[in-house]
Every structure is written in C-alpha cells, then in structure tokens.
C-alpha cells in the first residue's frame, strides 16, 4: 500500500479542497437517447463519471461509447454520473437508471465517501445493495475501485481499499483498479484543478475500464 497510498494522499488532498466535490450537481447527468430497443450500459458514478469540467460528451462513458461503436458492439452507453455523489445518494437514485434494456452496470462510486470518512460497513452496505439488485435483474456489473485519503487514519484507508476487493470476490464481478492511480501523476491528463481528468485523461480511464468491460459484451445482444 506504500506507493499506492502516497498517490492517493496527493489526489484526495486536492479533491478535499475542490468545490466540484462539495455536493451533488444533477445537471451533470447525461441520459443518452431514447432508443429503448437498444441494450444499454449504465455508468453510475460521481464527477469522475459525469465529466465535471469538460462535459458528459467528453467523459469516459462517451469515450467508451465510441469504443463500442468502433468494435461493432450494439450498445448504448448511459452516463449516470452526478458530480459530488456519494454511495448513499446513488443508492437512492440508481433504480431510475435500470430499465429492462440495461445489460451492464459500471459502479464507480466511493471517492466522496472516502473524503467524508463514511464508515466502511456503510460503504459496503450501499454498494452491496446496488450490486445485488443489479444481479437479481440479470445485469452484469463492473466494479471500479476507489481509495481513501488517510486523514481518517491508515486503518481506515486500508479497510476502505479492501471493501472493493471483498465485494468483487463476494459477487464475482470484475474489479477495475483505482482509475486515477496512473493518471493523477501525469499533468497532461488532468485539468487545471488537479482533481479531474481532462479529455486525454478520460480516454485513459476508458482504456483502463475497457478490458474489464469487453468480456461482458456480445456482438448481437
């Protein structure tokens, strides 16, 4: 955890002072088109998903949509990100995104929970409820790992990190390593606020998620 934790400190020290993480901003959500017959993939997350500072059309879900189209997969990507969202807030709204056409759910939540010091049992409870509900609906899940600033103690940081590993094992879902680990140290991939990825960073995040997403896809769903 040494190098990983040090980099997490650098990131979340910035996030903690970023106004973009102060609270939910529903206007960041992009729901996609209304092609109900097209199978959908929902990306449920916070500002890293919604496209804070660059717009939903340049966020990683939009990049994944282009990747899907180029590879010949007939899916519609739905950006379900809300800037400032927490796992508790997402738990109250995620069902509105999961209609019968949704086949895959990308869960990228927890950054704001870590900043607020949410007890890890609560984080586990919230994420478990979302994953469990999705699987009962026969929706495949991709879980995106998050790390927490050790301002709440090193034990908390380690326990927070392990929540995602435990959930991945329990529900047998692919776990994407913390997506900003290799991005936040490269200024060319970050916006001027040093907290959110720019367009190149969004492409890098999509590159990290794609290998975990593609095995769940079918050419003719």
N, C-alpha and C positions, 0 to 999 in steps of 0.2 A: 504493500500500500504506500510505500515511501514516495516515489516519484509521482504516482497517481494522485495521492493526497495533496502533495505540494501544488500540483497544477490545479486541482480542484479549489484550493485556497485562493489561488490567483484569480480564477474565474469568478467564484462566488463573492469574493471581496468586492469585485466590480458590480456584480449583479445586485448586491445588497444596497448599493447606493444608486442604482439605476431606476429612474422614475417609471420605466417600462414595466417593472416588476412590482409596482405599488398596488395594483389591483386589477380586476378583470376588465377587459375592454372588448365587449362583444362585437364591436364593429369590425374587428379583425377577421371574423369568420367568413370564409368563402364556401358556399354550399354547393357549388358546381351547377350543372344543368339539371333539367327535369326529365332526363331520359330514363324513365322508370324501368324500362326493359333491359337496360344495360347493367351488368353486375358491377357493384361498387366496392371500393376500398376506402375506408374512413381513417384518417389520421387524427387521433384525439390527443390534443396537447395544449401547450401554452404558447408564449410568444415565439419560441424557437420553431413552432409549427405554423403559427398564424402568419408569420412574415413581418414581424414588427420592424419598422424602419425601411422596408423595401416593398411591401405589399404581398398579398397572397399569390399573385401571379408570378412572383419570383421566389417564393418559399420552396422548401424541399418537396412538399406534396406536388407542386406544379412541375418540378423537375422530374419527379417520379412518373407523372402523367406522360411526359414526353418520352421517357424511357419505355413505358408500357406501349405507347403507340409505335415507337420505332421497332420494338421487338415483336410486334404483331399480336400483343395481348389486348383483348377487347374488354377493358375495364375502365370505369370512370373513377378518378381519384377525388375524394371529398375532403377538403381542408376543414377539419373540425377543431382548429386551434383557436384559443381565446387568450389574448395577452393577459398575463397576471393570474392565470387559472391555477387552482390547486386540485389535488385529487378529490377533495370533498366537493368542490364546486362542480368538477367534471362528473362526479357520481350523480349529481342532481340533474344533469342535462344530457348525458350521453345517450339515453334511450331515444331521444328525439332524432338522433342521427342514424339509428339502426333500424332501417326499414327492411322489408323482405329481400331487397335486391343487394344488401350488403353481404359480401362473402369474406372479407378480411378486415380486421381492425388493428391498426397500429396504435399502441398505447405508449405515448411519450410524455408522461407526467411525473412530477415529483420535485422538480427544481425549486419551485416556490415553497413546497412543504419543507424541504431541507433548510431553506433560509429562515422559515418561521419556527423551526425546531419541533415540527409535528412529531409526536411520539411514533416510533416505528411500528408499533402494533396498530395504530390508526392508519398509517400509510398502507400497511399490509391489508387491513380490513377493506379499505376503499378500493385498492387495486384488485384485490381478490374478487370483490363483488362485481366489478366491471368485467374481468376476465371470465369468471364463472358464468355470468349472464350471457356473454357472447358465445361461449362454447355450448351452452344449452340451446342457443339459437342456430347451432352449426356454423358459426362464424369463426374462422381461423384467426388467431391472434399473434401479432409480432410485438414483443415487449422491448421497449427501449430503456436501457439502464440509465440511472441518474446517480450523481454523487452529491454529498452534502458538505458544506463548509464546517470545519471542526470548531467553530465558535461555540458549539454546544457540547464540546468535549470529543476527544478522539474515539471514545467508546461509541458515541452516537454516530460518528462518521462511518465507522466500520460496520455497525449494525444496519445503518441506512443502506450502505452498499450491498450488504448481504440479502436485504429484502428482495431485490430483483433476482438474485441468483436462486433464492429459495422458491420464489414464485415461478420462475422458469422451470425449475425441477418439478415442482408440485403439479403444475398444469401442463407440463411437457410442451412448452411453447418456446420458439426461438428467442434468444436474448441478444439484442444488439448492444455491444459495449458503449459506454458513455460517449455520445456522438461528438462532443466538443473536445475530447481529450487531445486529438491531434490537430484540431482546428484553432483553438483559442491561443496557441502559441505562435501562430502564423498571422502576422498583421495583415497580410494580403487577403486573408479570408474573413476578416472581421470588420464590422462597421466602426465608425469613429467613436462610438460609445464604449468600445472594447468589450461589449457584453453580448452582442448579437451578430450572427454571421451575415455577411453581405451576400451578393448573388453567387460569387465563387464559393463562398462557404456553404451556401445552400446546396450547391451542386456536390460539394464534398460530403455533406451529410447524406444526400441521396445515394451517393456512391457507397457509403457505409451501410445503409439500410438495404439496398438492393439485393445483396447476396443472401439475406435472410428472408426477403420478401419473395424473390423469384421462385424458390422451390414450392411455394404455396399456390402458384398461378397455374392455370391451364389455358391452352390456346383457344379452346372453344367452351367456355364455362356455361 
